[in-house]
Amino acid sequence: MTIADLLAACGLERSDSEVLLAAAFGVERSWILAHGGDEPDAVAAGTFMGYALRRMKGEPVAYILGKKEFYGRLFRVGPGVLVPRPCTEELVGEALAFLDGERAASTRDIDAGIACAVRQIRDLGSVRTVVDVGTGSGCIAVTIACERPDVRCIAIDVSDEALETARANAEHHNVSDRVTFVLGAGLDPVADLEEPFLVVSNPPYVADETLLAADVRMHEPMLALMGGGADGADIVRLLARESKTHAFCAGMIIECLSSQTSLL
């Protein structure tokens, strides 16, 4: 059996099988494509088949490998945190542009049915603190800290498990000194913060009745997805209200359903 035969026999989508096989062999994906006629190492082939079985049962590739690329960096992920999506990279890009004074209040679609809403509440000139509500893996807060060395981040989550993962990612990317992790909900943990800050959040915004893909429904944390209410917007509404009434919140950049942007 060749590497090409192994890929063909596993029963997975080609992209998934190539990523998992490359991980099992400890090589780049391009190596797999260039060595399809080679005979695979037996141990690596066994590891790959174990990965393939897990994927066939619906487990996300990111959980199988324990990592996911986001904004050009690898982040540790696991069942306790949402797998970072490409559309959330767009959210980070909007936040960086807003901090730099290059983006005005706006609403922009970043995926099918998903939007990034940028809202200014007060003057942004002195903002050097970002509050990431619902940090999950920490991909938003850690990325912003990496991209802007003059910014500090406060990362909030209701899950101890998520905060543990986020801390590990901050340590891995050497920004632990500029990212503070706090257990709590919404803006409660920063109720007494007396310096200008920007809220950047990918909060839960999916309605309870939404039909999710099987691998998402079976494996990813529903706490990070379901936003409450018939329209899934209860948490979005709460975050918008808290941001607008906090004396030091200068603005908010929120990922949500396109139908929810009018609430912000």
Secondary structure, DSSP 8 states (H G I E B T S, - for coil): --HHHHHHHS-S-HHHHHHHHHHHHTS-HHHHHHTTTS---HHHHHHHHHHHHHHHTT--HHHHHTEEEETTEEEE--TTS----HHHHHHHHHHHHHHTT---SEEEEEETTEEEEEEE-S--TT--EEEEES-TTSHHHHHHHHH-TT-EEEEEES-HHHHHHHHHHHHHTT-GGGEEEEE-STTGGGTT--S-EEEEE----B-TT----HHHHHHS-GGGTB--STTS-HHHHHHHHHHHHSTTEEEEEEEEEGGGGGG-
